[in-house]
Amino acid sequence: MTFRILVPDAKIVDARLFDQAGRTGVDFDLTAVSSLDELSDDQVAACDAFCMFSVKPCDDAFIERLERCRLVVRAGVGYDNVDLEACARRGIAVANVPDYGINEVADHALAHMLNMVRGIRLFANRIQNEGIATGWNWQHGVHNRRTYRRRVGIIGLGRIGTAFARRCQGMGMEVWCYDPYLPSGGELAMQVTRAETLEELLGACDIISVHVPLSEETTGLIGKDAIAAMMPGTMLINTARGPVVDIDALYDGLKDGKIECASLDVLPVEPPDPEHPLIKAWLAREPWIDERLTLTPHAAFLSPDAVDDMRNKAIHLIADYLEGKPLKNCVNGQLLADKDRR
């Protein structure tokens, strides 16, 4: 029997790469669409599994069209764009791929941190923009700090947060964490200091790195109140999900100096609105923000190895489940009784 897997990301995923999966019992329907609404009813109705590499919303209206689909896979870590309850009501399991790109994202967060504390981009820009005569000047490093024995606060000590923590510990930093879902003793195993509240963490550490999934609980987590609780001169890093940081509040925090620097790989809207005050000021290289904000285009996960892992893990997960093996990484299991599964 051959199972049909619908993948609406042919522009992102080279069809030839699927040949490396080594699975003969699956057939791929690869389509490039900018919206799931562009998929034909026949395509959607005929698939046994639906695999998303991008972050197109998979909502109730689309899920209603999945007549024979047994599994929706978000080929990535975040699955906030999939309506889990709508899938469960129709007996469709949902899974993700949480074990790819962990080291890449941790490295990216570390790179953002080092860029801020060592002034890498700042120095390079000054030399290029002002020339050797005035740009070649170590005194431009107004944000430079020592990392050794400095406290870094990690919000979310999951896979990536832990990988980032280990890197910071290797540099001799004092690591704190805030994670209400971390089991008791988890901080002892990691040899980090646990803050009982977000405010405690923000008031104790002047470098903050965000590593939480997007949910109702974490949307806007770093907002006006959180920024008010921060130490003066805080440096903020977000490589998690864009809506976790309220960029209106971030604009105010940078403007009034409470936040000294921020480095973001993710934003609430991607690509960002160039007319948003924060983005507009940064693009215009206004002096007050030019050397205090760094943006990268949701690229923290990226490496050829990580892309291979993401693709192959997703394909094998799907094929295994359709062939009757236990499902890995199910994220709506609490909503879906075994007897109701398709």
URDA-V500160 format. One record per run of one state. SS is the DSSP state (~ for helix, > for strand, _ for the rest). FROM is the first residue (numbers start at 1). TO is the last residue. If there is no record, write none. Layout:
# URDA-V500160
{{SS FROM TO} {SS FROM TO}}
This chain:
# URDA-V500160
{{_ 1 2} {> 3 7} {_ 8 8} {> 9 9} {_ 10 14} {~ 15 21} {_ 22 25} {> 26 30} {_ 31 31} {> 32 32} {_ 33 35} {~ 36 38} {_ 39 40} {~ 41 46} {_ 47 48} {> 49 52} {_ 53 57} {> 58 58} {_ 59 59} {~ 60 63} {_ 64 70} {> 71 74} {_ 75 81} {> 82 82} {_ 83 83} {~ 84 89} {_ 90 92} {> 93 96} {_ 97 101} {~ 102 118} {_ 119 119} {~ 120 135} {_ 136 137} {~ 138 140} {_ 141 150} {> 151 155} {_ 156 158} {~ 159 170} {_ 171 173} {> 174 178} {_ 179 185} {~ 186 190} {_ 191 192} {> 193 194} {_ 195 197} {~ 198 204} {_ 205 206} {> 207 210} {_ 211 221} {> 222 222} {_ 223 223} {~ 224 229} {_ 230 233} {> 234 238} {_ 239 241} {~ 242 244} {> 245 245} {_ 246 246} {~ 247 255} {_ 256 258} {> 259 264} {_ 265 276} {~ 277 283} {_ 284 292} {> 293 295} {_ 296 303} {~ 304 322} {_ 323 329} {> 330 330} {_ 331 337} {~ 338 340} {_ 341 342}}
